Amino acid sequence: MPGRFTLTFVDASNEITTASFPGATLDATNLVAQEGLQDALETAVRAITLGNCVKRVRTADIAPFSIVAPSNKSAQRECKLLVVYQDTTTYKRYTCELPTFDLAETKDGSDEVDFESAGKGKDLADAFEAYVVSPMGNAVEVVKMVHVGRRV
């Protein structure tokens, strides 16, 4: 059974929202390595979002943080970053949404994030690909990152 890494955010309206990532099954042989990958992914996600992270859930660890609304009023859970990724073996595509996305990270004149050049988008793509596995347990690659609005 694959592991799971979940981050919970609060937006500027004090609304709670989550982002969840499938990963390798955590066990005694890979726990330290997987936690390191999760930490890198968390750092990259926090860098590209505006909301305050209030809780982290690992398969073997739940770490709540203080629930304080961010001061940036643009930190809204409805402002999402859609990460499109694919299994590198089957090429089947999957998606993941990150809440409270910082629109300043989009390319000029576009809703897309540059994840191939140096910056927060690349940091996120690298951390995502290092930790996340497909539902089939295979490695993944990021195909696209784009801003989407969601009614919640």
Number of C-alpha atoms within 10 A of each C-alpha: 11 15 18 19 24 18 22 21 31 25 27 20 15 17 13 19 20 18 16 16 20 18 26 21 15 19 12 6 8 12 15 12 12 20 18 13 19 24 16 19 24 19 15 21 25 21 17 24 25 26 31 24 25 19 17 21 15 17 16 12 10 12 10 13 13 9 16 15 20 19 13 12 12 17 26 26 27 18 23 23 27 20 20 16 24 21 20 15 12 12 12 13 15 15 14 15 20 25 30 26 29 20 20 10 20 20 12 9 6 9 15 19 25 18 19 12 10 9 15 20 22 17 20 24 23 18 20 25 18 18 23 27 25 24 15 12 17 15 19 23 20 22 14 16 23 20 21 16 14 10 6 6
